[in-house]
Amino acid sequence: MTRAAIDRQDPSSREATVLELLWFNVFATEDIISRVQGQPYDNQTRIYRGSANDLLLNLQVQRFSGDAKARQRLTDLWETSGVLSIPTQTLHTLDDP
């Protein structure tokens, strides 16, 4: 349902992914909210899928609205432009977990 990255060849990657998601939720989300002085995220129109009963899930999930000023501050602070200021070399790998 979350589409979180897992390695299907390595069952332990599920545990690692769950721990990373929980860490991000507890620490990073609160840090971002503090830095941008508000809730930049919104799930008012999000439709969740993948449960045994998606209709019930979407009827019961807690909904919240994001703050427009916080979203703009998030964009101003962390949105990348793609403009490189120094010479950069990149590598491409296939099937990188």
C-alpha positions as a Markdown table, in Angstrom:
| # | Residue | x | y | z |
|---|---|---|---|---|
| 1 | Met | 0.0 | 0.0 | 0.0 |
| 2 | Thr | 2.8 | 2.4 | 0.7 |
| 3 | Arg | 4.9 | 1.5 | -2.3 |
| 4 | Ala | 7.9 | 1.7 | 0.0 |
| 5 | Ala | 11.1 | 0.3 | -1.5 |
| 6 | Ile | 11.9 | -3.3 | -0.6 |
| 7 | Asp | 14.2 | -5.9 | -2.0 |
| 8 | Arg | 12.1 | -8.9 | -2.8 |
| 9 | Gln | 15.2 | -11.1 | -2.8 |
| 10 | Asp | 15.9 | -10.0 | 0.8 |
| 11 | Pro | 13.0 | -10.4 | 3.3 |
| 12 | Ser | 14.9 | -8.4 | 6.0 |
| 13 | Ser | 14.7 | -5.3 | 3.8 |
| 14 | Arg | 11.1 | -5.1 | 4.8 |
| 15 | Glu | 12.1 | -4.5 | 8.4 |
| 16 | Ala | 14.7 | -2.0 | 7.4 |
| 17 | Thr | 12.2 | -0.1 | 5.3 |
| 18 | Val | 9.6 | 0.0 | 8.1 |
| 19 | Leu | 12.3 | 1.3 | 10.5 |
| 20 | Glu | 13.4 | 4.0 | 8.1 |
| 21 | Leu | 9.8 | 5.1 | 7.5 |
| 22 | Leu | 9.1 | 5.3 | 11.2 |
| 23 | Trp | 12.4 | 7.2 | 11.8 |
| 24 | Phe | 11.4 | 9.7 | 9.1 |
| 25 | Asn | 7.9 | 10.1 | 10.4 |
| 26 | Val | 9.1 | 10.8 | 14.0 |
| 27 | Phe | 12.2 | 12.9 | 13.4 |
| 28 | Ala | 12.4 | 14.3 | 9.9 |
| 29 | Thr | 8.7 | 15.3 | 9.5 |
| 30 | Glu | 8.7 | 17.2 | 12.8 |
| 31 | Asp | 12.0 | 18.8 | 11.9 |
| 32 | Ile | 10.6 | 20.0 | 8.6 |
| 33 | Ile | 7.5 | 21.4 | 10.2 |
| 34 | Ser | 9.6 | 23.3 | 12.7 |
| 35 | Arg | 11.9 | 24.7 | 10.0 |
| 36 | Val | 9.2 | 25.9 | 7.7 |
| 37 | Gln | 7.0 | 27.0 | 10.6 |
| 38 | Gly | 3.9 | 25.0 | 9.7 |
| 39 | Gln | 2.5 | 21.8 | 8.1 |
| 40 | Pro | 3.6 | 21.8 | 4.4 |
| 41 | Tyr | 1.9 | 18.4 | 3.7 |
| 42 | Asp | -1.7 | 17.8 | 2.9 |
| 43 | Asn | -3.8 | 14.7 | 2.3 |
| 44 | Gln | -7.2 | 16.2 | 1.6 |
| 45 | Thr | -7.5 | 14.8 | -1.9 |
| 46 | Arg | -5.2 | 11.8 | -1.5 |
| 47 | Ile | -6.9 | 8.5 | -2.3 |
| 48 | Tyr | -5.2 | 5.6 | -0.5 |
| 49 | Arg | -5.2 | 2.2 | -2.2 |
| 50 | Gly | -4.0 | -1.3 | -1.4 |
| 51 | Ser | -6.0 | -2.2 | 1.7 |
| 52 | Ala | -8.6 | -5.0 | 2.0 |
| 53 | Asn | -11.3 | -2.2 | 2.0 |
| 54 | Asp | -10.1 | 1.0 | 0.4 |
| 55 | Leu | -13.4 | 2.7 | 0.6 |
| 56 | Leu | -13.5 | 2.3 | 4.4 |
| 57 | Leu | -9.9 | 3.2 | 4.7 |
| 58 | Asn | -10.5 | 6.5 | 2.8 |
| 59 | Leu | -13.6 | 7.3 | 4.8 |
| 60 | Gln | -11.8 | 6.8 | 8.1 |
| 61 | Val | -8.3 | 8.1 | 7.5 |
| 62 | Gln | -7.5 | 11.3 | 9.3 |
| 63 | Arg | -7.3 | 14.2 | 6.9 |
| 64 | Phe | -5.3 | 17.3 | 7.3 |
| 65 | Ser | -4.6 | 20.5 | 5.3 |
| 66 | Gly | -1.2 | 21.9 | 4.6 |
| 67 | Asp | -0.3 | 25.5 | 5.2 |
| 68 | Ala | 0.4 | 27.4 | 1.9 |
| 69 | Lys | 3.2 | 29.5 | 3.5 |
| 70 | Ala | 4.9 | 26.4 | 4.9 |
| 71 | Arg | 4.7 | 24.8 | 1.5 |
| 72 | Gln | 6.3 | 27.8 | -0.1 |
| 73 | Arg | 9.1 | 27.9 | 2.5 |
| 74 | Leu | 9.7 | 24.2 | 1.9 |
| 75 | Thr | 10.1 | 24.9 | -1.8 |
| 76 | Asp | 12.3 | 27.9 | -1.2 |
| 77 | Leu | 14.6 | 25.9 | 1.2 |
| 78 | Trp | 14.8 | 22.5 | -0.5 |
| 79 | Glu | 13.5 | 22.5 | -4.1 |
| 80 | Thr | 16.4 | 21.7 | -6.4 |
| 81 | Ser | 16.9 | 23.6 | -9.6 |
| 82 | Gly | 19.1 | 21.2 | -11.5 |
| 83 | Val | 21.6 | 24.0 | -12.1 |
| 84 | Leu | 25.0 | 22.7 | -11.2 |
| 85 | Ser | 27.5 | 25.3 | -9.9 |
| 86 | Ile | 30.6 | 23.0 | -10.2 |
| 87 | Pro | 31.6 | 20.3 | -12.7 |
| 88 | Thr | 29.8 | 17.1 | -11.8 |
| 89 | Gln | 30.1 | 13.5 | -12.8 |
| 90 | Thr | 27.2 | 11.1 | -12.4 |
| 91 | Leu | 26.9 | 7.3 | -12.6 |
| 92 | His | 23.9 | 5.3 | -13.6 |
| 93 | Thr | 23.2 | 1.8 | -12.2 |
| 94 | Leu | 20.5 | -0.7 | -13.1 |
| 95 | Asp | 18.5 | -2.4 | -10.5 |
| 96 | Asp | 20.1 | -0.5 | -7.7 |
| 97 | Pro | 18.1 | -1.3 | -4.5 |
